[in-house]
Amino acid sequence: MDIQKYNQILLYLQHQETPQNLALRQTKSFINLCKNFQIKNNYLYKIDKRSKNNLLRVIRRFEMEPVLYMMHNDPTARHFATDIMFNKIRD
């Protein structure tokens, strides 16, 4: 997720402040979007649609490369089928 959107959602969840440049319709849509997120340990998490008790950490763009490196090049990483690898990273 890009850093601006990440920070907007974080700000809304912490202080109920919506971005200033949104029209009324866009503000309602933004608030609806924020219902799918939670803050835990100062990180943004998305509520998993498949399992409501499961939270998925939202990765900011600058965090993406280290995560991919860790899942692909790290000595403890294994190469599985595409679906298995995707689910491993997702979880």
N, CA, C and O atoms as a GROMACS GRO file, in nm:
protein
  364
    1MET      N    1   0.085  -0.117   0.000
    1MET     CA    2   0.000   0.000   0.000
    1MET      C    3   0.091   0.124   0.000
    1MET      O    4   0.195   0.127   0.065
    2ASP      N    5   0.047   0.225  -0.075
    2ASP     CA    6   0.129   0.346  -0.078
    2ASP      C    7   0.120   0.417   0.058
    2ASP      O    8   0.020   0.405   0.129
    3ILE      N    9   0.223   0.489   0.091
    3ILE     CA   10   0.239   0.547   0.225
    3ILE      C   11   0.130   0.650   0.257
    3ILE      O   12   0.090   0.663   0.372
    4GLN      N   13   0.083   0.724   0.156
    4GLN     CA   14  -0.018   0.825   0.181
    4GLN      C   15  -0.150   0.762   0.225
    4GLN      O   16  -0.212   0.806   0.322
    5LYS      N   17  -0.192   0.659   0.154
    5LYS     CA   18  -0.318   0.591   0.190
    5LYS      C   19  -0.304   0.523   0.326
    5LYS      O   20  -0.395   0.528   0.408
    6TYR      N   21  -0.190   0.461   0.350
    6TYR     CA   22  -0.161   0.396   0.478
    6TYR      C   23  -0.177   0.496   0.592
    6TYR      O   24  -0.244   0.469   0.691
    7ASN      N   25  -0.115   0.612   0.576
    7ASN     CA   26  -0.120   0.715   0.681
    7ASN      C   27  -0.260   0.772   0.698
    7ASN      O   28  -0.300   0.804   0.810
    8GLN      N   29  -0.335   0.786   0.589
    8GLN     CA   30  -0.472   0.836   0.599
    8GLN      C   31  -0.560   0.740   0.679
    8GLN      O   32  -0.637   0.782   0.764
    9ILE      N   33  -0.548   0.612   0.651
    9ILE     CA   34  -0.626   0.511   0.724
    9ILE      C   35  -0.585   0.508   0.870
    9ILE      O   36  -0.669   0.501   0.960
   10LEU      N   37  -0.456   0.511   0.894
   10LEU     CA   38  -0.403   0.512   1.031
   10LEU      C   39  -0.456   0.633   1.108
   10LEU      O   40  -0.500   0.620   1.222
   11LEU      N   41  -0.451   0.750   1.047
   11LEU     CA   42  -0.500   0.872   1.110
   11LEU      C   43  -0.649   0.863   1.140
   11LEU      O   44  -0.695   0.907   1.246
   12TYR      N   45  -0.725   0.807   1.047
   12TYR     CA   46  -0.869   0.795   1.070
   12TYR      C   47  -0.898   0.701   1.187
   12TYR      O   48  -0.981   0.731   1.272
   13LEU      N   49  -0.830   0.588   1.190
   13LEU     CA   50  -0.855   0.491   1.296
   13LEU      C   51  -0.812   0.543   1.434
   13LEU      O   52  -0.872   0.508   1.535
   14GLN      N   53  -0.709   0.625   1.436
   14GLN     CA   54  -0.660   0.678   1.564
   14GLN      C   55  -0.742   0.798   1.612
   14GLN      O   56  -0.770   0.810   1.731
   15HIS      N   57  -0.781   0.887   1.520
   15HIS     CA   58  -0.841   1.014   1.560
   15HIS      C   59  -0.973   1.046   1.489
   15HIS      O   60  -1.029   1.154   1.510
   16GLN      N   61  -1.023   0.956   1.405
   16GLN     CA   62  -1.145   0.977   1.327
   16GLN      C   63  -1.136   1.103   1.240
   16GLN      O   64  -1.235   1.174   1.222
   17GLU      N   65  -1.018   1.130   1.186
   17GLU     CA   66  -0.996   1.243   1.096
   17GLU      C   67  -0.989   1.191   0.953
   17GLU      O   68  -0.906   1.106   0.921
   18THR      N   69  -1.077   1.242   0.867
   18THR     CA   70  -1.077   1.204   0.726
   18THR      C   71  -0.991   1.301   0.648
   18THR      O   72  -0.970   1.414   0.691
   19PRO      N   73  -0.940   1.258   0.534
   19PRO     CA   74  -0.862   1.349   0.449
   19PRO      C   75  -0.946   1.471   0.410
   19PRO      O   76  -1.065   1.459   0.383
   20GLN      N   77  -0.885   1.587   0.406
   20GLN     CA   78  -0.955   1.712   0.382
   20GLN      C   79  -1.005   1.727   0.239
   20GLN      O   80  -1.106   1.793   0.216
   21ASN      N   81  -0.937   1.668   0.144
   21ASN     CA   82  -0.967   1.692   0.003
   21ASN      C   83  -1.076   1.601  -0.055
   21ASN      O   84  -1.089   1.592  -0.177
   22LEU      N   85  -1.154   1.534   0.028
   22LEU     CA   86  -1.256   1.442  -0.020
   22LEU      C   87  -1.394   1.506  -0.021
   22LEU      O   88  -1.430   1.582   0.069
   23ALA      N   89  -1.472   1.472  -0.124
   23ALA     CA   90  -1.612   1.514  -0.129
   23ALA      C   91  -1.691   1.426  -0.033
   23ALA      O   92  -1.638   1.327   0.018
   24LEU      N   93  -1.817   1.461  -0.007
   24LEU     CA   94  -1.899   1.387   0.089
   24LEU      C   95  -1.909   1.239   0.053
   24LEU      O   96  -1.894   1.152   0.138
   25ARG      N   97  -1.933   1.211  -0.074
   25ARG     CA   98  -1.946   1.072  -0.120
   25ARG      C   99  -1.815   0.996  -0.100
   25ARG      O  100  -1.815   0.881  -0.057
   26GLN      N  101  -1.704   1.061  -0.132
   26GLN     CA  102  -1.573   0.999  -0.116
   26GLN      C  103  -1.540   0.977   0.032
   26GLN      O  104  -1.477   0.878   0.068
   27THR      N  105  -1.584   1.069   0.117
   27THR     CA  106  -1.562   1.055   0.261
   27THR      C  107  -1.635   0.934   0.315
   27THR      O  108  -1.579   0.858   0.394
   28LYS      N  109  -1.759   0.914   0.272
   28LYS     CA  110  -1.835   0.796   0.315
   28LYS      C  111  -1.768   0.668   0.267
   28LYS      O  112  -1.761   0.570   0.341
   29SER      N  113  -1.719   0.669   0.145
   29SER     CA  114  -1.650   0.552   0.090
   29SER      C  115  -1.521   0.524   0.168
   29SER      O  116  -1.489   0.409   0.196
   30PHE      N  117  -1.450   0.629   0.202
   30PHE     CA  118  -1.325   0.615   0.279
   30PHE      C  119  -1.354   0.556   0.418
   30PHE      O  120  -1.282   0.467   0.463
   31ILE      N  121  -1.457   0.605   0.483
   31ILE     CA  122  -1.494   0.554   0.617
   31ILE      C  123  -1.533   0.407   0.607
   31ILE      O  124  -1.498   0.327   0.694
   32ASN      N  125  -1.605   0.372   0.502
   32ASN     CA  126  -1.642   0.231   0.479
   32ASN      C  127  -1.518   0.145   0.460
   32ASN      O  128  -1.510   0.034   0.514
   33LEU      N  129  -1.423   0.195   0.386
   33LEU     CA  130  -1.298   0.123   0.363
   33LEU      C  131  -1.225   0.099   0.495
   33LEU      O  132  -1.170  -0.009   0.516
   34CYS      N  133  -1.224   0.198   0.581
   34CYS     CA  134  -1.150   0.190   0.708
   34CYS      C  135  -1.208   0.086   0.804
   34CYS      O  136  -1.140   0.043   0.896
   35LYS      N  137  -1.331   0.046   0.782
   35LYS     CA  138  -1.392  -0.055   0.869
   35LYS      C  139  -1.324  -0.190   0.856
   35LYS      O  140  -1.339  -0.276   0.943
   36ASN      N  141  -1.248  -0.209   0.748
   36ASN     CA  142  -1.179  -0.336   0.724
   36ASN      C  143  -1.040  -0.341   0.785
   36ASN      O  144  -0.967  -0.438   0.765
   37PHE      N  145  -1.003  -0.237   0.861
   37PHE     CA  146  -0.868  -0.227   0.915
   37PHE      C  147  -0.870  -0.210   1.067
   37PHE      O  148  -0.968  -0.165   1.125
   38GLN      N  149  -0.758  -0.249   1.130
   38GLN     CA  150  -0.737  -0.231   1.272
   38GLN      C  151  -0.592  -0.191   1.296
   38GLN      O  152  -0.504  -0.218   1.214
   39ILE      N  153  -0.569  -0.126   1.407
   39ILE     CA  154  -0.432  -0.092   1.447
   39ILE      C  155  -0.393  -0.184   1.562
   39ILE      O  156  -0.468  -0.202   1.658
   40LYS      N  157  -0.274  -0.240   1.550
   40LYS     CA  158  -0.221  -0.327   1.655
   40LYS      C  159  -0.071  -0.302   1.661
   40LYS      O  160   0.000  -0.317   1.561
   41ASN      N  161  -0.022  -0.265   1.779
   41ASN     CA  162   0.121  -0.237   1.798
   41ASN      C  163   0.173  -0.131   1.699
   41ASN      O  164   0.283  -0.143   1.646
   42ASN      N  165   0.092  -0.030   1.675
   42ASN     CA  166   0.124   0.080   1.583
   42ASN      C  167   0.143   0.036   1.438
   42ASN      O  168   0.205   0.109   1.360
   43TYR      N  169   0.093  -0.079   1.401
   43TYR     CA  170   0.093  -0.125   1.263
   43TYR      C  171  -0.051  -0.139   1.216
   43TYR      O  172  -0.141  -0.164   1.296
   44LEU      N  173  -0.070  -0.122   1.088
   44LEU     CA  174  -0.202  -0.133   1.029
   44LEU      C  175  -0.224  -0.277   0.983
   44LEU      O  176  -0.139  -0.336   0.917
   45TYR      N  177  -0.339  -0.332   1.020
   45TYR     CA  178  -0.376  -0.468   0.983
   45TYR      C  179  -0.511  -0.466   0.913
   45TYR      O  180  -0.600  -0.389   0.949
   46LYS      N  181  -0.525  -0.552   0.814
   46LYS     CA  182  -0.654  -0.568   0.748
   46LYS      C  183  -0.720  -0.693   0.804
   46LYS      O  184  -0.655  -0.796   0.826
   47ILE      N  185  -0.850  -0.684   0.826
   47ILE     CA  186  -0.925  -0.800   0.875
   47ILE      C  187  -0.942  -0.898   0.760
   47ILE      O  188  -0.992  -0.861   0.654
   48ASP      N  189  -0.902  -1.020   0.781
   48ASP     CA  190  -0.910  -1.124   0.679
   48ASP      C  191  -1.055  -1.160   0.652
   48ASP      O  192  -1.130  -1.190   0.745
   49LYS      N  193  -1.095  -1.156   0.526
   49LYS     CA  194  -1.234  -1.188   0.490
   49LYS      C  195  -1.264  -1.336   0.508
   49LYS      O  196  -1.379  -1.374   0.532
   50ARG      N  197  -1.161  -1.419   0.496
   50ARG     CA  198  -1.182  -1.564   0.511
   50ARG      C  199  -1.195  -1.607   0.656
   50ARG      O  200  -1.262  -1.705   0.686
   51SER      N  201  -1.129  -1.534   0.744
   51SER     CA  202  -1.132  -1.568   0.886
   51SER      C  203  -1.130  -1.438   0.965
   51SER      O  204  -1.026  -1.372   0.974
   52LYS      N  205  -1.242  -1.401   1.022
   52LYS     CA  206  -1.255  -1.271   1.091
   52LYS      C  207  -1.158  -1.256   1.208
   52LYS      O  208  -1.124  -1.143   1.245
   53ASN      N  209  -1.112  -1.366   1.265
   53ASN     CA  210  -1.018  -1.360   1.377
   53ASN      C  211  -0.874  -1.339   1.332
   53ASN      O  212  -0.786  -1.314   1.415
   54ASN      N  213  -0.850  -1.350   1.203
   54ASN     CA  214  -0.716  -1.339   1.149
   54ASN      C  215  -0.692  -1.197   1.098
   54ASN      O  216  -0.773  -1.143   1.023
   55LEU      N  217  -0.581  -1.138   1.139
   55LEU     CA  218  -0.544  -1.005   1.090
   55LEU      C  219  -0.424  -1.018   0.998
   55LEU      O  220  -0.330  -1.094   1.025
   56LEU      N  221  -0.427  -0.943   0.887
   56LEU     CA  222  -0.319  -0.946   0.789
   56LEU      C  223  -0.246  -0.812   0.794
   56LEU      O  224  -0.308  -0.707   0.776
   57ARG      N  225  -0.119  -0.815   0.818
   57ARG     CA  226  -0.043  -0.690   0.827
   57ARG      C  227  -0.036  -0.624   0.690
   57ARG      O  228  -0.006  -0.689   0.590
   58VAL      N  229  -0.063  -0.496   0.687
   58VAL     CA  230  -0.056  -0.419   0.563
   58VAL      C  231   0.090  -0.379   0.542
   58VAL      O  232   0.152  -0.317   0.629
   59ILE      N  233   0.142  -0.415   0.427
   59ILE     CA  234   0.281  -0.388   0.394
   59ILE      C  235   0.286  -0.259   0.311
   59ILE      O  236   0.218  -0.246   0.209
   60ARG      N  237   0.368  -0.166   0.358
   60ARG     CA  238   0.387  -0.043   0.281
   60ARG      C  239   0.484  -0.070   0.168
   60ARG      O  240   0.561  -0.165   0.175
   61ARG      N  241   0.482   0.012   0.064
   61ARG     CA  242   0.566  -0.012  -0.054
   61ARG      C  243   0.713  -0.033  -0.020
   61ARG      O  244   0.777  -0.123  -0.074
   62PHE      N  245   0.767   0.048   0.071
   62PHE     CA  246   0.909   0.035   0.102
   62PHE      C  247   0.940  -0.091   0.182
   62PHE      O  248   1.057  -0.127   0.196
   63GLU      N  249   0.838  -0.160   0.234
   63GLU     CA  250   0.860  -0.285   0.307
   63GLU      C  251   0.848  -0.407   0.216
   63GLU      O  252   0.883  -0.518   0.255
   64MET      N  253   0.800  -0.385   0.095
   64MET     CA  254   0.774  -0.497   0.005
   64MET      C  255   0.901  -0.572  -0.036
   64MET      O  256   0.903  -0.695  -0.035
   65GLU      N  257   1.004  -0.500  -0.072
   65GLU     CA  258   1.127  -0.565  -0.118
   65GLU      C  259   1.190  -0.652  -0.010
   65GLU      O  260   1.229  -0.765  -0.040
   66PRO      N  261   1.203  -0.605   0.114
   66PRO     CA  262   1.259  -0.693   0.218
   66PRO      C  263   1.175  -0.818   0.242
   66PRO      O  264   1.229  -0.926   0.268
   67VAL      N  265   1.043  -0.805   0.235
   67VAL     CA  266   0.956  -0.921   0.256
   67VAL      C  267   0.976  -1.022   0.143
   67VAL      O  268   0.989  -1.142   0.167
   68LEU      N  269   0.980  -0.973   0.019
   68LEU     CA  270   1.002  -1.064  -0.094
   68LEU      C  271   1.140  -1.129  -0.085
   68LEU      O  272   1.154  -1.248  -0.114
   69TYR      N  273   1.240  -1.053  -0.045
   69TYR     CA  274   1.374  -1.110  -0.029
   69TYR      C  275   1.373  -1.220   0.077
   69TYR      O  276   1.429  -1.328   0.057
   70MET      N  277   1.309  -1.191   0.188
   70MET     CA  278   1.305  -1.287   0.298
   70MET      C  279   1.234  -1.416   0.254
   70MET      O  280   1.276  -1.525   0.292
   71MET      N  281   1.128  -1.404   0.177
   71MET     CA  282   1.052  -1.521   0.134
   71MET      C  283   1.117  -1.595   0.017
   71MET      O  284   1.086  -1.711  -0.008
   72HIS      N  285   1.207  -1.527  -0.053
   72HIS     CA  286   1.264  -1.589  -0.172
   72HIS      C  287   1.411  -1.626  -0.156
   72HIS      O  288   1.451  -1.736  -0.195
   73ASN      N  289   1.492  -1.539  -0.101
   73ASN     CA  290   1.637  -1.559  -0.098
   73ASN      C  291   1.693  -1.602   0.035
   73ASN      O  292   1.807  -1.649   0.042
   74ASP      N  293   1.620  -1.588   0.139
   74ASP     CA  294   1.668  -1.623   0.272
   74ASP      C  295   1.700  -1.773   0.277
   74ASP      O  296   1.630  -1.852   0.214
   75PRO      N  297   1.805  -1.812   0.349
   75PRO     CA  298   1.840  -1.954   0.358
   75PRO      C  299   1.728  -2.043   0.414
   75PRO      O  300   1.722  -2.162   0.382
   76THR      N  301   1.642  -1.986   0.495
   76THR     CA  302   1.533  -2.067   0.550
   76THR      C  303   1.410  -2.073   0.458
   76THR      O  304   1.316  -2.146   0.486
   77ALA      N  305   1.412  -1.994   0.350
   77ALA     CA  306   1.298  -1.994   0.257
   77ALA      C  307   1.303  -2.117   0.169
   77ALA      O  308   1.410  -2.165   0.131
   78ARG      N  309   1.187  -2.167   0.139
   78ARG     CA  310   1.176  -2.281   0.047
   78ARG      C  311   1.091  -2.238  -0.070
   78ARG      O  312   1.007  -2.149  -0.057
   79HIS      N  313   1.112  -2.300  -0.182
   79HIS     CA  314   1.033  -2.269  -0.301
   79HIS      C  315   0.922  -2.373  -0.316
   79HIS      O  316   0.948  -2.491  -0.336
   80PHE      N  317   0.799  -2.326  -0.305
   80PHE     CA  318   0.683  -2.411  -0.320
   80PHE      C  319   0.611  -2.374  -0.448
   80PHE      O  320   0.656  -2.287  -0.522
   81ALA      N  321   0.502  -2.438  -0.471
   81ALA     CA  322   0.416  -2.402  -0.583
   81ALA      C  323   0.370  -2.257  -0.564
   81ALA      O  324   0.370  -2.206  -0.452
   82THR      N  325   0.331  -2.194  -0.671
   82THR     CA  326   0.294  -2.052  -0.667
   82THR      C  327   0.186  -2.023  -0.564
   82THR      O  328   0.199  -1.929  -0.487
   83ASP      N  329   0.079  -2.102  -0.561
   83ASP     CA  330  -0.031  -2.078  -0.467
   83ASP      C  331   0.014  -2.093  -0.323
   83ASP      O  332  -0.027  -2.014  -0.237
   84ILE      N  333   0.095  -2.191  -0.296
   84ILE     CA  334   0.143  -2.214  -0.159
   84ILE      C  335   0.232  -2.098  -0.116
   84ILE      O  336   0.222  -2.050  -0.003
   85MET      N  337   0.320  -2.053  -0.206
   85MET     CA  338   0.410  -1.942  -0.174
   85MET      C  339   0.330  -1.814  -0.152
   85MET      O  340   0.359  -1.738  -0.059
   86PHE      N  341   0.231  -1.788  -0.236
   86PHE     CA  342   0.146  -1.670  -0.220
   86PHE      C  343   0.077  -1.671  -0.084
   86PHE      O  344   0.075  -1.570  -0.014
   87ASN      N  345   0.021  -1.784  -0.045
   87ASN     CA  346  -0.048  -1.795   0.083
   87ASN      C  347   0.049  -1.780   0.200
   87ASN      O  348   0.013  -1.724   0.304
   88LYS      N  349   0.172  -1.829   0.184
   88LYS     CA  350   0.273  -1.814   0.288
   88LYS      C  351   0.305  -1.667   0.311
   88LYS      O  352   0.313  -1.622   0.425
   89ILE      N  353   0.324  -1.593   0.203
   89ILE     CA  354   0.353  -1.450   0.214
   89ILE      C  355   0.231  -1.377   0.267
   89ILE      O  356   0.244  -1.288   0.351
   90ARG      N  357   0.115  -1.412   0.219
   90ARG     CA  358  -0.009  -1.346   0.260
   90ARG      C  359  -0.032  -1.360   0.410
   90ARG      O  360  -0.070  -1.264   0.476
   91ASP      N  361  -0.008  -1.478   0.462
   91ASP     CA  362  -0.030  -1.504   0.604
   91ASP      C  363   0.081  -1.444   0.687
   91ASP      O  364   0.080  -1.456   0.809
   0.00000   0.00000   0.00000
